[in-house]
Amino acid sequence: MRKLGIVGYGKMGKLIEQLAPEYDFQVALKLDEFNNPDGAGLTAANFAGIDVAIEFSIPAAVPGNVEGIAALGVPLVVGTTGWLGHIDRVKRAIETHDTGLVWSPNFSIGVNVFFRLVAEAARLLAAEPAYGAWAWEIHHAAKKDAPSGTLLKLVEEMKKAGYKRPIDVGSNRAGTIPGTHEIGFDSGADTITLRHTARSREGFARGALKAAQWIVGKKGFYEFSEITF
């Protein structure tokens, strides 16, 4: 079995550990805020024999974690959101150390299908000025970033598909909701609503493990949607 390192051992890290054997991974390293303060756990000794790392920590820790892991020559998967303001720094680390990384605002296979459905709807309605659009999401109260990275990606895909009119964006945080994303188009004649609802974190964990399988032995900077379909 390939050896997997988990960086960020919260709810997602624990779920990845639980599912890892199904993807032929043995979890050989677990780092969290206690044994990896300020990147102290990103050492050659800790990562000896590690084939790939999966990072689910907090937004502020991502650039340092990527730089430290890349410097050790270990490819990685980043599932943390809210760090894209530092994407150039992260890309530079991967290029400098000639290793590999897969990232995504959402590793759910269903959400990656949803991206495509939303983009196609936006393309079809781009030349129909009667239709206004909205984008909305809700997540659990502990989620750090709002709007979610997934919602921002959905809006980006709509714009790339040619929808140039304003898109009203909203988000809520409450309870323990895993995540719901909704895109809508409304006119005087009718309303079109597209919605994805996550039932649990399992889809995110399985997608991240699928990405980890794929990135082993590869180099470069990839988004999950590029390697999914």
N, C-alpha and C positions, 0 to 999 in steps of 0.2 A: 504493500500500500504506500502511496505517496504521503509525505509528511506535510501537514498543514499547520501554519501558525495563525492564531486568532489575535488580532490587535483591537482591543475594545471588547471586554467580556461582560456586557450587559445582557439584556433579554435576547437581542439578536445573536450575540456571540454564543450564548448558551444553546440557542436553537440550532445554530450552525454546527456546534459540537455534536449535538444529538443526531443530526442528519448526515454528518460527514461520512460515516462508514458506507452509506448507500452509494456514495460517489467515489468509493475506493480511496478515501483519505483517512489517515490516522492523525488526530490532533496531538501534535508534539510540543506545542508552545501556546500558552495563554497569557496575554499581557493586558493589564488594566491600569487604572489610575494609581494603584498601590505599588505595583512592581515596575511601572513604566512612567514615573513622574518626569515630565520634561524630556521624554525620550531616553531615559536612563536604561531601559530594557532592550534597546535596539543595538545589541552587541553581536559580534561575530560568534561568540560562544553560544549565545541563546539561539541564533539562527543557523548554527551548524547543521547541515543535513535537511533544512527546511526547503521544500520544493516550491511552495507558494504561500503567500499570506493573504488573509482577508481582513480588511480594516472596516470596523463599524464602531467609531469612537464618537468624538464631538467635533464640530466644524473647526474650532480653533486649533485642534491637534493634527488635522490632516496634513498640512504642508510639511511639518516636521517629521511626522511618521513616514510619509512617502520618501522624503529625502534620506532619512536614516535607513529605511529598508532597501531603497534603490541602491544606496552606497554599498550594501552588502551583496548586491547582485541577485536579489530575490524578487521575482515578479509578484505582482499583487493585484488585488481586487479592492476597490474602494466603494463602499456602500453608504458611507456617511454623506449627508446632504448639507447644503448651506455654506460650502467652501469655494464656490466657483469664482469668487473674486480673486482667488489665488491660483487660477488654473494655469497661468503662464509659468508660475514658479514650479508647479507640479510637473508640467510638461518638460520643463528644463531639466529637472532632476532625472526623469526617465531617459531623456536623450543623453544627458551627460554620462550616466552610468550604464547606458546601452542595455536596459532591461525592459520589462513589459508591464503594462497596467491596463486594466479594464475598469471603467467607472460607469455609473448610471445614476440618475436621480431616482430610479426605481427599477429593481431587478426582477419584478414580477413579469412573467411571460405574458399574462393577460394585459398588463398595462402597456407593454411594448406593442401588442396588437392594437390596443386602444389608441396609442399615438398615431398609428396609421389610419385608423377609422376617422379620427378627428381631423387629420390633415386632408383626407379625401373630402369630407363634408365641407371643410373650409374652402377647398379648391372649387367645389361645385357651386358654392354660394358667393364666391368672391365677386362675381359680376352681377349679383342680385342686390341692389342697394336697399331694398325693402327689409332685408334681414339684418337686424342687430345681433350682437353676440355677447355672451357672458361666460366666465370661467370661475368655478367655485370649488373649494375643497374644505373638508373637515377632518381633523386628526385628534388623537388623544392629547390631553392637557400637557403632557411632558415633552411633546415635540418642540425642538428648539427654534426651528425656522418657520416663518410664515410670510408670504405664501410658501407652500411646499415647493421643493425643487421639481417635483413632478408637474405641478400646475404651471410653473414657469416654463417648463419644457413643452407642455401642451400649447401654451400661448405662442411660444416660439415656432412650433410646427405649423400653427394656423397662419402666422405671418409669412413663413417661408412658402406656404402653399398659395399665397397670393391674397389672403384676406387682409386688406389694408385699413378697414374701418376700425374705430375704437372697440376694444374688448374690455368690458367691465370685469374686474378681477376682485374676488373676495375670498376670505378664509375664516375659519372658526377653529377654536381649540376647546375640547371638552371631554371629560371622562376618559374612557379607554379605547376609543374608536381607532381601529387599525389604519383606516384611511378610505375616504370616499372622494372621488373627483368627478365633477360634472361640467360638461360643456353644452351650452344651449344657443340656439339661433331662433329669433322671434321676429315675426312680421304681423301685419294686421290680419293676415289670413290664417296663419297657423304657427305652431311652435314645434321645433325639433329639439329633443333632449337626448344627449348621450351621457351615460354614467357608468363608471367603474367603481365597484365596491369591494374592498378587500375584506375577507372574513377573518384572516389571521395574518401573522407575520411569516407564515410558512412559505408563501410564494416568493417573498423577498429572499429568504434564506436559500431556497432551492435554486433560484436564479443566480445568486452569488456563487454557489458551489459549482453550478454549470460553467460559469465564467472562469472560475479557478481551474477547472479541468482544461479549459480551452487555452488559457494563457501560459500554462507550463511549457517551457521551451521556446516561447515566442518573444519577440521584441517589438516595442512600439507602444503608442498611446491610442486606446480604443474606447469607444462608447459601446455599451452592451447591445444597443439597437443595431450596430454595425455587424455584429457576429451572431445575431439571434435567428434571422430568417434568410 
